[in-house]
Amino acid sequence: MFDIDLLNYDPNTPSFYVILITALFAFILSSLIAITYEYTTKSIHKRAHFLQSLALIGITASVVMQAIGDSVARGLGMLGALSIIRFRTVLNDPRNITFMFASLAAGIAAGVLGYSIALTGTLVFCLAAFILRFSPLSNDNELIGELRIQVPKTDEARMHIENLLQTHCRHFELQQLRTLNPRKMKTINEEGMEVEEVISRHHLQEFNYLIRMKKPKTLSLFTNRLNQLDGLEDIRLNFSKQDPNL
């Protein structure tokens, strides 16, 4: 119902009003996508230039489609002209790429006067983004980290650690297992002289786990229970927010 005949539209020679209405409509839809991205993205690394690009790229796509019209020659010429431009901006997050394609699709649909397609697709896309924002698929508080720990060379020690990890972690994976060489330490003896002491660590081995916590609020409980295990030495925990590229 939105695909109206604007002043007997001719795709080869569109009028000024057709181009103006199309560009404004594309800008409104792209801005709606940019606003949706702002309110559904939890990362603090949101660049203002990317948000502006989401709002502006729809206009560019609509103008390109208006310029091409129904001409195959124009389309081939446009491909040749665009191939000269080198787009070196890297979007590491697949979600960002999805929003960029959504803004492009809205501009392309508006550019061919498919207003109903552009409006419906944009509304469904934005609604789906908000639904996913508050769904279980949104792990905004999930923590991933690294556990490095020294344990005795016994199967029981590893079993106790992995039972604890299975209780508090959604996933865990042993990244590295290595034996420990003797450690040399310099100490001061009773005479005030510096001596070198060799500490044997042949009975220890070091585990390096990559872990993903189930609930961030259980982190303190997990740490306390880890410290209560016997024979563990040099416990190192390094947690961070979930990597957006994962």
C-alpha positions in Angstrom: 0.0 0.0 0.0 3.0 2.2 0.3 4.2 1.6 -3.3 2.5 4.7 -4.6 2.9 6.2 -8.0 4.9 9.4 -7.4 4.3 11.8 -10.2 4.3 9.1 -12.9 7.7 7.8 -11.8 10.2 7.0 -14.6 13.1 4.9 -13.3 15.4 6.3 -16.0 14.7 9.9 -15.2 13.4 10.2 -11.6 12.1 13.6 -10.6 13.5 15.7 -7.8 10.6 15.0 -5.5 10.9 11.2 -5.9 14.6 11.3 -5.1 13.9 13.6 -2.1 11.1 11.5 -0.6 13.1 8.3 -1.2 16.3 9.7 0.5 14.3 11.0 3.5 12.5 7.7 3.9 15.7 5.8 3.7 17.3 8.1 6.3 14.3 7.6 8.7 14.5 3.8 8.4 18.3 3.8 8.8 18.1 6.0 11.8 15.6 3.6 13.4 18.1 0.8 12.9 20.8 3.0 14.4 18.6 3.7 17.4 17.9 0.0 17.8 21.6 -0.7 17.7 22.2 1.9 20.4 19.6 0.4 22.8 20.3 -3.3 22.2 24.1 -3.3 22.2 25.6 -3.8 25.6 29.3 -3.2 24.8 30.7 0.1 25.9 32.9 0.2 22.8 30.2 1.8 20.7 31.7 4.4 18.3 29.7 7.4 17.4 31.0 7.2 13.8 29.6 3.7 13.4 26.2 4.9 14.6 26.3 7.8 12.1 27.3 5.3 9.3 24.3 3.2 10.1 22.0 6.3 9.7 23.7 7.6 6.5 24.5 4.5 4.5 20.8 4.0 3.8 20.7 7.3 2.0 23.7 6.3 -0.1 22.2 3.0 -1.1 18.9 4.6 -2.0 20.6 7.3 -4.2 22.7 4.6 -5.9 19.6 2.6 -6.7 17.9 5.7 -8.1 20.9 6.5 -10.2 21.0 2.9 -11.7 17.2 2.7 -12.3 16.4 0.0 -14.9 19.6 0.4 -16.8 21.9 -2.6 -17.0 24.7 -0.4 -18.4 24.4 2.0 -15.4 24.6 -1.0 -13.0 27.8 -2.3 -14.6 29.3 1.1 -14.6 28.4 1.5 -11.0 30.1 -1.8 -10.1 33.2 -0.6 -12.0 33.3 2.7 -10.2 32.8 1.2 -6.7 35.5 -1.4 -7.3 38.0 1.5 -7.4 37.1 2.3 -3.7 39.0 0.3 -1.1 36.9 -0.3 2.0 39.5 -1.0 4.7 37.2 -0.6 7.7 37.1 -4.0 9.6 34.0 -5.0 11.4 35.1 -7.7 13.9 31.7 -8.3 15.4 29.3 -10.2 13.1 26.4 -8.4 14.8 27.7 -5.1 13.6 27.9 -6.4 10.1 24.3 -7.6 10.4 23.1 -4.1 11.3 25.1 -2.6 8.5 23.5 -4.9 6.0 20.1 -4.1 7.5 20.6 -0.4 6.9 21.9 -1.1 3.4 18.8 -3.3 2.7 16.5 -0.6 3.8 18.1 1.9 1.6 18.1 -0.4 -1.4 14.4 -1.2 -1.0 13.5 2.4 -0.6 15.7 3.2 -3.7 13.5 1.0 -5.9 10.3 2.5 -4.4 9.6 -0.7 -2.4 8.5 1.4 0.6 6.3 -1.4 2.1 9.2 -3.8 1.8 11.7 -1.4 3.4 9.3 -0.4 6.2 8.2 -4.0 7.0 11.7 -5.4 6.9 13.0 -2.6 9.2 10.3 -3.0 11.7 10.7 -6.7 11.9 14.4 -6.4 12.2 14.3 -3.9 15.0 11.6 -5.9 16.8 13.7 -9.0 16.6 16.8 -7.2 17.9 14.9 -6.0 21.0 13.5 -9.5 21.6 17.0 -11.0 21.4 18.3 -8.3 23.7 16.0 -9.6 26.6 16.1 -13.3 25.6 18.4 -16.0 27.2 20.6 -15.7 24.1 21.8 -12.4 25.4 24.7 -13.2 27.8 25.3 -9.6 28.9 26.7 -10.6 32.4 28.6 -13.7 31.4 32.2 -13.8 32.5 35.0 -15.7 30.8 38.4 -16.0 32.2 41.5 -18.0 32.8 42.4 -20.1 35.8 46.1 -20.9 36.4 46.8 -23.2 39.3 49.5 -25.4 40.7 48.4 -28.8 42.0 50.1 -32.0 43.2 50.8 -34.7 40.6 47.8 -36.9 41.6 44.6 -37.8 39.8 42.6 -36.9 42.9 43.7 -33.3 42.8 42.7 -32.8 39.2 39.4 -34.6 39.8 38.5 -32.3 42.8 39.3 -29.2 40.7 37.3 -30.3 37.7 34.3 -31.2 39.9 34.4 -27.7 41.3 34.6 -26.3 37.8 31.7 -28.4 36.6 29.6 -27.0 39.5 30.3 -23.3 39.0 31.2 -23.0 35.3 29.1 -23.3 32.2 32.0 -24.6 30.2 35.7 -25.2 31.0 38.6 -26.5 28.9 42.1 -27.5 29.9 44.4 -25.3 27.8 47.8 -26.2 29.1 49.4 -28.8 31.4 53.1 -28.5 32.3 55.5 -29.7 34.9 57.4 -27.3 37.0 61.1 -26.9 37.2 63.0 -26.1 40.4 62.7 -22.4 41.4 65.8 -20.4 42.3 65.3 -17.8 45.0 67.8 -15.4 46.6 67.5 -15.0 50.4 69.5 -13.4 53.2 71.0 -15.7 55.7 71.6 -15.0 59.4 75.0 -13.5 58.6 73.4 -11.0 56.3 74.8 -12.5 53.1 72.8 -13.2 50.0 72.5 -16.8 49.2 70.7 -18.7 46.4 68.2 -21.3 47.4 66.8 -23.9 45.1 63.2 -25.0 45.8 62.2 -28.3 44.3 58.8 -28.5 42.6 58.9 -31.9 41.1 55.8 -32.9 43.0 53.7 -30.1 41.4 52.1 -29.6 38.0 50.5 -26.5 36.6 47.0 -26.4 35.0 45.8 -23.6 32.8 42.0 -23.7 32.3 39.8 -21.5 30.1 36.5 -21.1 32.0 33.1 -19.6 31.4 31.1 -18.9 34.6 27.4 -19.8 34.9 26.5 -16.8 37.1 28.8 -13.8 37.9 27.3 -13.6 41.4 28.8 -17.0 42.3 32.3 -15.8 41.6 33.2 -15.2 45.2 31.8 -18.6 46.3 33.8 -20.3 43.6 37.0 -18.5 44.7 36.4 -19.4 48.3 35.8 -23.0 47.6 38.9 -23.1 45.4 41.0 -21.7 48.2 39.7 -24.4 50.5 41.1 -27.3 48.4 44.2 -28.9 49.9 47.5 -28.9 48.2 46.8 -26.0 45.8 49.4 -23.3 45.2 49.8 -20.1 43.3 46.1 -19.7 42.3 45.6 -17.1 39.6 42.2 -16.0 38.3 41.8 -13.5 35.5 38.2 -12.7 34.5 36.8 -10.3 32.0 33.6 -9.5 30.2 32.6 -11.7 27.4 34.6 -11.2 24.2 32.2 -9.6 21.6 34.0 -11.5 18.8 33.0 -14.8 20.3 
